[in-house]
């Protein structure tokens, strides 16, 4: 662990963030590109309703797999601070507990998903002609979700070890597998949505198996040791407290999808759900550099918080926000200039091409400021402070976006759904700045 300590505790902050953020960004970009290509393939080769079906199903899969993500992020925060404090024994124990929790909880939720698939799909917006297509897709990918949960648990742990390149590779592998199998299963075998689901499920398995290989290899400093599988109540509580932030956030996103799909279906019909399906894919891809900065921020901030190097923590916050704001501005300009060209990549449907670009621009309207939200909640996760991390995480999706997406369409029609995004971004950013500035002033003895 000496090399890790020397790097995260002494290397220049901007260089460290780039080292951590670039692989994370590339991994997210490739994963997002995978989902975009998946949407393009089903849209072009199966139809518009297939886009709506994927839009309904994937949030369910990610809700279940977010258990792994939450355990991964919560545990990696503990691991980073333990390494910063020289407690490698605690880091190893935490890792073993993460594995046990992920496998146990994800399998339970998958079983629930299998037995209650139709009610769950209905709840998430699979209405009318969307339901039978969504059911085919869901009933295949559900078996790959435990692998996805394990992968999402392991990825932040790999970054906490100071190995961001391996975390990047873990995200690239399933994208390549999925795209390749999509072509074979959908285009050549003509397996339709079942083929699309099988390709996705196999891609999840490939990611999980690669991460399992990494932890068994000599490349990993954290080893899979059976005796550490026995749950330690104190460690479990800390993992759940911090990781619960991520699970609740994904839960809020899933609840948001229920509200969005309801409002979109009521005020815009099935075509509106397809429009959001395209916008959602663009958001995942376009915002990946900003998300990469926030993921790169976590191990750097966590290690230096554990080592009590407050000046480096403050510098990490400032540098991450600066990087993210610049990237967010570039992203918005790109959307502004190329919004119509972007939509034509996904579909040849005349209605989608006509109605989606304006909605896309509205949703991305205040992209330059979103980094402040992400870094705010990430700081409190890195610091092991669960409640403010949870509050800031819920601000956009839970506290503002859900009620706005429900009520605004009553007065503005389907455009109210699109305007709910920038309004919630502005409100949540203002509150995040206030809370983060107060925290830094009080506990790091300085101001931003």
C-alpha positions in Angstrom: 0.0 0.0 0.0 3.1 2.3 0.2 2.9 3.4 -3.4 -0.8 4.2 -3.1 -0.1 6.3 0.0 2.7 8.2 -1.6 0.6 8.9 -4.7 -2.8 10.0 -3.1 -1.1 11.7 -0.1 1.6 13.7 -1.9 1.2 13.9 -5.7 -0.1 17.1 -7.2 -3.9 17.2 -6.9 -4.7 18.2 -10.5 -2.5 15.4 -11.7 -4.1 12.9 -9.4 -7.6 13.9 -10.4 -6.7 13.5 -14.1 -5.2 10.1 -13.4 -8.4 9.0 -11.6 -11.0 10.9 -13.7 -9.7 10.1 -17.2 -10.0 6.3 -16.9 -13.4 6.7 -15.1 -14.6 9.0 -17.8 -13.5 6.6 -20.6 -15.2 3.7 -18.8 -18.4 5.6 -18.4 -18.2 6.9 -22.0 -17.9 3.4 -23.3 -20.6 2.0 -21.1 -22.9 4.9 -22.1 -21.9 4.4 -25.7 -22.9 0.8 -25.3 -26.4 1.8 -24.1 -26.6 4.3 -27.0 -25.7 1.7 -29.5 -28.1 -0.7 -27.9 -30.9 1.9 -28.3 -29.9 2.6 -31.9 -29.9 -1.1 -32.8 -33.3 -1.8 -31.3 -34.7 1.4 -32.7 -33.5 0.7 -36.2 -34.0 -3.1 -36.3 -37.0 -3.6 -34.0 -38.9 -0.4 -33.8 -39.9 2.7 -31.8 -41.7 0.7 -29.1 -38.5 -1.2 -28.4 -36.8 2.1 -27.4 -39.7 2.7 -25.0 -39.4 -0.8 -23.6 -35.7 -0.4 -22.9 -36.4 3.0 -21.3 -38.9 1.3 -18.9 -36.8 -1.8 -18.1 -33.3 -0.6 -17.5 -34.1 1.6 -14.5 -35.5 -1.6 -12.8 -32.2 -3.5 -13.5 -30.2 -0.6 -12.3 -32.3 -0.2 -9.1 -31.5 -3.8 -8.2 -27.8 -3.5 -9.2 -27.5 -0.2 -7.3 -27.4 -2.3 -4.2 -23.9 -3.4 -5.4 -23.0 0.1 -6.3 -24.1 1.4 -2.9 -22.1 -1.3 -1.1 -19.1 -0.5 -3.4 -19.1 3.2 -2.9 -19.9 3.0 0.8 -17.2 0.4 1.3 -14.6 2.2 -0.9 -15.0 5.3 1.3 -14.1 3.2 4.3 -11.3 1.5 2.5 -9.8 4.9 1.3 -9.9 6.4 4.7 -8.5 3.2 6.3 -5.6 3.1 3.9 -5.0 6.8 4.5 -4.8 6.0 8.3 -2.6 3.0 7.7 -5.4 0.5 8.7 -5.0 -2.2 6.0 -6.7 -4.8 8.3 -9.9 -2.7 8.3 -9.7 -2.3 4.5 -9.5 -6.1 4.0 -12.3 -6.8 6.4 -14.5 -4.2 4.7 -13.9 -5.7 1.3 -14.9 -9.2 2.4 -18.1 -7.8 4.0 -18.9 -6.0 0.7 -18.8 -9.2 -1.2 -21.1 -11.0 1.2 -23.7 -8.2 1.3 -23.7 -7.7 -2.5 -24.3 -11.3 -3.3 -26.9 -11.9 -0.6 -29.0 -8.8 -1.3 -28.9 -8.8 -5.1 -30.0 -12.4 -5.3 -33.0 -11.7 -3.0 -34.1 -8.8 -5.2 -33.6 -10.7 -8.4 -35.9 -13.5 -7.0 -38.5 -10.8 -6.2 -38.1 -9.4 -9.7 -38.7 -12.8 -11.4 -41.9 -13.6 -9.5 -43.4 -10.1 -9.7 -42.2 -9.0 -13.2 -45.6 -7.8 -14.6 -46.6 -5.7 -11.6 -43.1 -4.2 -11.5 -43.1 -3.4 -15.2 -46.6 -1.8 -14.9 -45.4 0.3 -12.0 -42.4 1.6 -14.1 -44.6 2.6 -17.0 -44.9 -0.4 -19.3 -48.4 0.5 -20.5 -50.3 -0.5 -23.6 -48.2 -1.9 -26.4 -45.0 -1.4 -24.5 -45.7 -4.1 -21.9 -45.3 -7.3 -24.0 -42.0 -6.1 -25.5 -40.7 -4.9 -22.1 -41.6 -8.2 -20.5 -39.5 -10.1 -23.1 -36.5 -7.9 -22.4 -36.9 -7.9 -18.7 -37.2 -11.7 -18.3 -33.9 -12.2 -19.9 -31.7 -9.4 -18.4 -32.8 -10.1 -14.8 -30.5 -13.2 -14.7 -27.5 -11.0 -15.5 -28.2 -8.5 -12.7 -26.3 -10.2 -9.9 -23.2 -10.1 -12.1 -23.9 -6.4 -12.7 -24.3 -5.8 -9.0 -21.0 -7.5 -8.2 -19.3 -5.4 -11.0 -20.8 -2.2 -9.6 -19.6 -3.1 -6.2 -16.1 -4.0 -7.3 -15.5 -1.0 -9.6 -15.2 1.7 -6.9 -13.2 -0.6 -4.8 -10.6 -1.0 -7.6 -10.5 2.8 -7.8 -10.0 3.0 -4.0 -6.9 0.8 -4.5 -5.5 3.4 -6.8 -6.1 1.2 -10.0 -8.4 3.4 -12.1 -7.2 1.8 -15.4 -8.4 -1.6 -14.4 -11.8 -0.1 -13.3 -11.9 1.5 -16.8 -11.2 -1.9 -18.5 -14.0 -3.5 -16.4 -16.5 -1.0 -17.9 -15.2 -1.3 -21.5 -15.4 -5.1 -21.7 -19.2 -5.4 -21.3 -19.7 -2.6 -23.9 -17.7 -4.5 -26.5 -19.5 -7.7 -25.7 -22.9 -6.2 -25.8 -22.4 -4.4 -29.1 -21.0 -7.4 -30.8 -23.7 -9.7 -29.5 -26.4 -7.2 -30.5 -25.4 -7.4 -34.1 -25.3 -11.2 -34.0 -28.5 -11.8 -32.0 -30.7 -9.0 -33.4 -29.6 -8.5 -37.0 -28.4 -11.9 -38.1 -30.3 -14.3 -35.8 -33.4 -12.1 -35.8 -34.1 -12.8 -32.1 -35.6 -9.4 -31.6 -36.0 -8.1 -28.0 -35.1 -11.5 -26.6 -31.8 -11.3 -28.4 -31.2 -7.7 -27.2 -31.9 -8.9 -23.6 -29.6 -11.9 -23.9 -26.7 -9.7 -25.3 -27.2 -7.3 -22.3 -27.3 -10.1 -19.8 -24.1 -11.8 -21.1 -22.4 -8.4 -21.1 -23.2 -8.0 -17.4 -21.7 -11.4 -16.7 -18.5 -10.6 -18.6 -18.0 -7.5 -16.5 -18.6 -9.3 -13.2 -16.3 -12.1 -14.1 -13.5 -9.8 -15.1 -13.7 -8.0 -11.8 -13.7 -11.3 -10.0 -10.6 -12.3 -12.0 -8.9 -9.0 -11.0 -9.4 -9.6 -7.3 -8.0 -13.1 -7.6 -5.0 -11.8 -9.5 -1.7 -10.4 -8.3 -2.7 -7.0 -9.6 -5.1 -6.5 -6.7 -3.8 -5.5 -3.2 -7.2 -6.3 -1.7 -7.6 -10.1 -1.7 -10.7 -12.3 -1.5 -10.2 -14.0 1.9 -13.1 -16.2 3.0 -12.8 -15.4 6.7 -13.6 -11.8 5.9 -17.0 -12.8 4.5 -18.3 -13.1 8.0 -20.3 -9.9 8.5 -19.0 -7.5 11.1 -21.9 -5.5 12.4 -19.9 -2.2 12.8 -18.5 -2.4 9.3 -21.9 -3.4 7.9 -23.6 -0.4 9.5 -21.0 2.0 8.1 -21.2 0.5 4.6 -25.0 0.7 4.7 -25.0 4.2 6.1 -22.7 5.5 3.3 -23.8 3.1 0.6 -27.4 3.7 1.4 -26.9 7.2 -0.1 -26.3 5.6 -3.5 -29.1 3.1 -3.2 -31.6 5.8 -2.1 -30.4 7.9 -5.0 -31.0 5.1 -7.4 -34.4 4.5 -5.7 -35.2 8.1 -6.2 -34.2 7.8 -9.9 -36.5 4.8 -10.2 -39.3 6.6 -8.6 -38.6 9.5 -10.9 -38.9 7.1 -13.9 -42.3 6.0 -12.6 -43.4 9.7 -12.4 -41.8 10.6 -15.7 -43.2 7.7 -17.6 -46.7 8.5 -16.1 -46.5 12.1 -17.1 -45.0 11.4 -20.5 -47.6 8.8 -21.3 -50.6 10.9 -20.1 -49.5 14.1 -21.8 -47.5 12.8 -24.8 -48.3 9.2 -25.3 -45.9 6.4 -26.2 -43.9 8.7 -28.5 -43.0 11.0 -25.6 -41.5 8.0 -23.7 -39.4 7.2 -26.7 -38.3 10.8 -26.9 -37.1 10.6 -23.3 -35.5 7.3 -24.0 -33.3 9.1 -26.5 -32.6 12.0 -24.3 -31.7 9.7 -21.4 -29.1 7.9 -23.5 -27.6 11.2 -24.6 -27.5 12.4 -21.0 -25.6 9.3 -19.9 -23.0 9.7 -22.7 -22.6 13.5 -22.7 -22.3 13.8 -18.9 -19.8 11.0 -18.5 -16.8 13.4 -18.3 -18.5 15.2 -15.4 -19.3 11.9 -13.7 -15.8 10.8 -14.3 -14.5 13.8 -12.4 -16.8 13.1 -9.4 -15.7 9.4 -9.4 -12.0 10.4 -9.6 -12.6 12.9 -6.7 -13.8 10.2 -4.3 -10.6 8.2 -3.7 -8.4 11.3 -3.7 -10.6 13.1 -1.2 -11.2 10.0 0.9 -7.5 9.2 1.3 -6.5 12.7 2.3 -9.5 13.1 4.7 -8.3 9.8 6.4 -4.7 11.2 6.5 -6.1 14.5 7.9 -4.5 16.6 5.1 -7.1 19.3 5.1 -5.3 21.6 2.6 -5.2 18.9 0.0 -8.8 18.1 0.6 -9.8 21.7 0.0 -7.6 21.8 -3.1 -9.3 18.6 -4.4 -12.7 20.1 -4.0 -11.8 23.3 -5.8 -9.9 21.5 -8.6 -12.7 19.0 -9.2 -15.4 21.7 -9.4 -13.3 23.7 -11.8 -12.6 20.7 -14.1 -16.3 19.7 -14.1 -17.6 23.2 -14.7 -15.4 23.6 -17.8 -16.4 20.2 -19.1 -20.1 20.9 -18.5 -19.8 24.1 -20.5 -18.2 22.3 -23.4 -21.0 19.7 -23.3 -23.8 22.3 -23.4 -22.2 24.1 -26.4 -22.0 20.7 -28.2 -25.7 20.0 -27.5 -26.7 23.5 -28.6 -24.8 23.2 -31.9 -25.5 19.6 -32.9 -28.8 18.7 -31.2 -30.6 17.8 -34.5 -27.6 15.7 -35.8 -27.5 13.8 -32.5 -31.2 12.8 -32.7 -30.8 11.5 -36.3 -28.3 9.0 -35.0 -31.0 7.2 -33.1 -34.0 7.2 -35.4 -35.4 7.8 -38.8 -38.9 8.4 -37.4 -40.1 11.9 -38.6 -42.0 12.7 -35.4 -39.0 11.9 -33.1 -36.7 13.9 -35.3 -39.0 16.9 -35.2 -39.9 16.9 -31.4 -36.8 15.6 -29.7 -34.1 18.3 -30.4 -35.9 21.1 -28.5 -36.7 18.9 -25.5 -33.0 17.8 -25.5 -31.8 21.4 -25.4 -34.1 22.3 -22.5 -33.0 19.3 -20.4 -29.3 20.3 -20.9 -29.9 24.0 -20.3 -27.9 24.4 -17.1 -25.3 21.6 -17.6 -22.4 23.8 -16.7 -23.4 23.9 -13.0 -24.2 20.2 -12.3 -20.7 19.4 -11.1 -21.2 21.3 -7.9 -24.1 19.0 -7.0 -22.0 15.9 -7.7 -18.9 17.0 -5.8 -21.0 18.2 -2.9 -22.6 14.8 -2.3 -19.3 13.0 -3.2 -17.4 15.0 -0.5 -19.7 13.9 2.3 -19.5 10.3 1.1 -15.7 10.5 1.1 -15.7 12.0 4.5 -18.0 9.3 5.9 -20.9 11.7 6.7 -24.0 9.8 5.6 -26.8 12.3 6.3 -25.6 15.3 4.4 -24.5 13.0 1.6 -28.0 11.6 1.4 -29.6 15.0 1.6 -27.5 16.4 -1.3 -28.0 13.3 -3.3 -31.8 13.5 -3.0 -32.0 17.2 -3.8 -32.3 16.9 -7.5 -34.1 13.7 -8.3 -36.1 13.3 -5.1 -36.9 16.6 -3.6 -37.2 18.8 -6.7 -37.4 16.8 -9.9 -40.1 14.3 -9.0 -42.8 16.8 -7.8 -41.9 19.2 -10.7 -42.2 16.4 -13.3 -45.6 15.5 -11.8 -47.1 19.0 -11.4 -45.6 21.1 -14.2 -47.2 19.0 -17.1 -50.6 19.8 -15.6 -50.0 23.4 -16.6 -47.5 23.2 -19.5 -48.3 19.8 -21.1 -45.4 17.5 -22.0 -43.0 20.4 -22.1 -43.4 20.7 -18.4 -41.5 17.4 -18.1 -38.5 18.9 -20.0 -38.5 22.2 -18.0 -38.5 20.3 -14.7 -34.9 19.2 -15.3 -33.1 22.7 -15.5 -35.3 24.1 -12.7 -34.4 21.3 -10.3 -30.7 21.6 -11.3 -30.7 25.3 -10.4 -32.5 24.8 -7.1 -30.4 21.8 -5.9 -27.1 23.5 -7.0 -27.9 26.6 -4.8 -28.5 24.5 -1.8 -25.4 22.3 -2.4 -23.2 25.4 -2.6 -24.5 26.7 0.8 -24.1 23.4 2.6 -20.7 22.5 1.1 -19.3 26.0 1.8 -20.5 25.8 5.4 -18.9 22.4 5.9 -15.5 23.4 4.4 -15.5 26.6 6.5 -16.3 24.8 9.7 -14.3 21.5 9.4 -11.5 22.3 7.1 -10.8 25.8 8.5 -11.1 27.7 5.3 -13.5 28.9 2.7 -14.0 27.8 -0.9 
